[in-house]
Amino acid sequence: MRPLTDEETKTMFEKLSKYIGENIKLLVDRPDGVYCFRLHNDRVYYMSEKILKLATNVARDKLVSVGTCFGKFTKTGKFRLHITALDFLAPYAKFKVWVKPGTEQSFLYGNHVLKSGLGRITENTNQYQGVVVYSMADVPLGFGVAAKTTQECRRMDPMSIVVFHQADVGEFIRNEDTLT
Amino acid sequence: MKRLYIGGLSHTITQKDLRDRFGKFGTVEDVELRTRNDDDGVPYKTFGYINISISDNDFKKCMTVLNKSKWKGGTLQIEPAKESLLQRLDQERQARTQESPSKPQRDSKEKVLDSLRSAGVENFHMKAAVPGTEVPGHKEWVVSKFGRVLPVLNLRCGRGSKTRSMKYDPSKHSHNIKRLEAEPDTTSIAQLTWTLPGGDDDISKKRRGEFPPTQPWRPKRIRTEPDPTRYQNPSVLTLLSSLLFFTDGEQTNGLADGHTAEEEIHSMSQGALGHRGEEDILEVVRADFLVRSRKFNKGGEGEEEEEYDSADTDELLAANKPPPSSLREHAGKRSLQASSGGDRKRRSLPLFQSQSSAEEDEDDTDNFKQSDPKADTSQQPQTALSGFKPSSAADSEDKNGAVESDHDEDGDEESDHDEDGEVESDHDKEGDVESDHDEDGDEESDHDEEGDIESDGDEDSDYDAIFSNCTRLEISLADLQRLAKDADTTTPSMPQPPGGTATGVPSPAPKKGTTPEEILASLLEEDSCDDEKDKRKKKKKKNRGSMSALLPAFQGTSSLLGEEEGGGTTRRSQDLAEPCSVSQSAGAIPEPQKEEVPPASTQKNKGCNISMTNDDDDDSSSSEEEVPPASTQKIKGCNISMTNDDDDDSSSSEEELPPASTQKIKGCNVSVTKDDEDSSSSEEEVPPASTQKIKGCNVSVTKDDEDSSSSEEEEEEGSSGSSEEEEEDDEEEQEVAGGPDRVLDPERQRLDNKKRLQAVVQRHQETQNQRSLIQGALASLDTSAATPGQHIVFSSDEEEESDDAAATANCKAPLKEKDLKKVAGSKLFEDEEDEGEGDDDRFLIKPQFEGRAGRKLMAIQSGFGIDDRFRMDARFAESDEEADEEEGEAADEVMKSGGEEEECLEEERKMNLSILQSVLNDNPQLNAKLKPSSKTHTFRDVQALHYDPSRQEHAVFEDKMEDAAKEGKASRKRKKVAELPEVSKEIYYDVCEELKGVFGGGAPGGPGDSAAPQEAPCWDRQEEAPEKTKEQEETKEEQSAFKFSFFQEETQTSKETEYRVEAIKEPRVSWQLESGFHDSSSDDDDDAAAAVGVDDEEKVQQSSCDPAEESMMSSNRELFFYYPEDSRLTEGPRSFCRSTHLKENDWEEKRNALIQDCRNTHKKARRKCTKKR
């Protein structure tokens, strides 16, 4: 477990900023304590200083997970967000998409969100903007990438994809073994 | 000779080959080769038949040798075959020919014909013969009708031994014979009807053999009315659909539902395929859209949530839906609910009350599902309870009936009698509907789930839902509490009445019936009132239903008790606690009755209690003892109604009161008093507890709170007022005791009075003690303690309550207010009581909320609201403290040992931030704490802009103000001179040239000019340079701070202009050109005119004036304004006058020229205008 290098930090922040923009600052600079990102097994964990200290008591090879896993670095050096980060992304998300109840299941099974399942969307969403997907009951379901701008969404064919699926809470079950 | 089949030949084999091959075994006579070709003409099978004369031995030999032998790429297969058809035909023919030749058969026939013909019969007709005559020579032939000759037939009939022959003589049956038509009109085949004329309709087409093209079979769809609510929950839909798919469309349960589900799925998919309408549904939300996530846990959010609810599980369903459907649920389970102490109560209450009857109806219909199972469940408890009750008025009512009764009660609670009626009817309908629904398998299944949950003892949700509507419970609770206190004080150990009524009484609205006398009175009243109420169907129903309602209460009480124990600060707990007290009170109350009142009355009391527990009493009463309880219930109902608002009931009760029993009279009195709002009158005859209750009821809205507060010591505000009221009550009671004319039983009355007095005294003491306690607590606490409690109380939903509470807090509110509150009715009542009940806990100082940790706890608690599950106990506080300590220790350690680590972390954080900024490409402002950015974004209303000297930001304005003041002059000057530069330059320039010509180079003015301007910029710059720098700085500051100000801009511009002005000033000064005019806002025209007309003179004038003006200007430099004896005033006019007289000619010339000019210009202007047009 080690702190992230500048490069890694930059990569990760770039990814995070797609979803929460400058609100990353709120994650880094928290009034309620010191929180930090740590890299372990190519995964980035977000934890409080306290947990960080506790984790030092665990051998590196025995440490499975600590804090909240935000995602992992792929072999190609890109950062991939995990669904476990949803709890931190959802409240700060700049752009949100609400899916209709019928589409919830589909989304939770890993499918993209079609126009027909789009219940609500934040205005001024740009294409390829990271969005957090909510159910109509305002339960965050996951996140994805807007395939179209808000304006385009209005005129879209109902069967066209509006939000690309990236992660959903269904992964807690589907990828139980790989999510840490 | 044998015919053999030979199969498995190769395609290349010829007849000769076969012949040679089989020639060995015999002589081959005929060979037939057949080849089968497939579609492409490729042979795939070849076989042959041969006729061969062969002996058996040879055949066997042949078979053994050749059969299944391989020959030319094929395996021979030899079998004996049938003879060929041709041969067989030949054989047959031969055989036939060989048979004996056929005999001629025609002989006899022809003979007959011949003989007949000879007898004169032609073609079987004998002309001119009488029917019945025999044909001569032919015995067997007879002439019959139409002269036809027919044979006589001998028929044999019968069988076996019975056979007999019958002779049929055609002549005797001539009527059977018809005339043979000579020419039967024959229609040729072509003339037969081959075509049927017909239209284009389907039938004719089909008749013609034309059938419409077959259409693919479509499964029939059964249209069931769409239940919007049913499938509100899409997840349910999906579930259903998945189920359907699993069963491959074989739905064992409810086909209809399955179909509906399918349809919905269809529609959904279609919708997915694109309804235009759906696009409209797309909702675009602003970036600041508020997400209210995860609120559903708290339930009772409202219908909106239900719409969007995605929760799949039955639990969620149950949790979400119960509140609206609560009406039905109320029925059987109300008592239970009371025990369970629903959170929902509060939440749903306001809604419910506000709802019109129509809305209620809708709710009911919507919640059919839920209601069904609930109804079932409710029945169960009813039945179980019925076993308990001895009297068991329990006319095992139908479920529907029970439901109705429940509903009625609810309606009473709501105090909208009209609505009640409607509701009832609606419910009846619903009941029918329910039965229908039960038939539907699917719904049942759905319901079953819910039902299971409920039956599993998760009745909490149901209870909650039920609770939501019971307004009365709360009301009664407050009274109950009072009673309980009284009872406790007076009779500490009271045996609970039989039948566990006390336990069941969670909500008992002991308002009037709690005290024995009151109960009796109420009973009597009820009797009197019975007739009226009987008239009202609702009430009847209620009575019936009361049984059911009562029964469940039992269980509820136990649960209530349990909850009580668990209960704490939150409302629920308070409510629950109240019921306990109520039960106690109920126990206490019965005592006096026992002493003085006959057992029946006690029972009645019980009934009353029970009914009260149920909540409303009107209806519930009947359950225990059918007749009296009903009356009691009714009485209660009357009371309640009176309290709520309607005086009708009470008045009616009075009218009908039979004079028989004192109790009745009491009841009547009570009722009357209540109606009149005179608490005193009611109190007269009623024992103290009852009086209090009555007060609560009558004065209810206003006074109840006070009373409750006083009695319970819980309300700080009401303490003083309550005590006063109590005193009043006591007095009144005493008075009543003094004037015991009304009571029939003097002894009883006396006893009652004694008890009353005792109770009053005790209560008084209590109240005083409490007051002192409260005061002490308040003194120490101030408002801090109260705030949390209040927060908990009012946060939920009931603003009205809070208002009421506030009103009650001011005990001395005018009577009018009270009346108003009365109108408000039961709601207020409940609320107040609740508050009162809850007040005990609420206003106690909670140790866990003290101190720093306590503050934290408070914050957390406020975050959770009144949710019982998250109540913050002392435990949490401790833990917090511990945590704090730990943290502190940890921090210390860190400080000591891990300071380095912290530094590292800090560095890391900074690094992160810097990287973040680089990522975000943020401007440095963001770095500096977002404030500037926020400023940049905030919109400032210009009009709302006020100068606040105390604010640092406004320092800018201050500066500006000074600048403005400084520049006041300059700006003014600038304005005056605004247009000067251009005009003056021109004129000035012209003049200058002429001057040059006239004066020979204008030597005196030129150098002065050149010198002055050169100088001017110098000192100007010197002056202005620092200013400019200042300005720049300021502007920089402003830009960085991005402060909005009008002044700055002005100042900037003004400064610039000032600079310009001063630069110009110099030359002007040097030339002294009409400085006076321009300063006094002279016109360009004047200048022009002067320039045109007075050029020459000016030159002269200027030349003459130069020295004087220079001096003047020099003197004027300091003074801008004119002053008396100002040289500008004295000399200025001169410029208007001609110093030299023009000659006549010159003047005329000038004039003409001017006129010409004018005309020219006029023409030009006209042309322009016309052109434009």
Interface residues (C-beta under 8 A of the other chain):
Chain A: P3 D6 T9 K10 F13 E14 S17 G21 E22 I24 K25 V28 D29 V34 C36 F37 E49 K50 K53 A90 K94 F95 K96 W98 K100 P101 G102 E104 Q105 L114 K115 S116 G117 L118 G119 R120 I121 T122 E123 N124 Y134 S135 M136 A137 D138 V139 P140 T150 C153 R154 R155 D157 P158 M159
Chain B: N233 P234 S235 L237 T238 M268 G271 A272 L273 G274 H275 E278 E279 I281 L282 E283 V284 V285 R286 A287 F289 V291 R292 S293 R294 K295 F296 E305 E307 Y308 D309 S310 A311 A890 G898 E901 E902 L905 E906 E908 R909 M911 N912 L913 I915 L916 S918 V919 L920 D922 L926
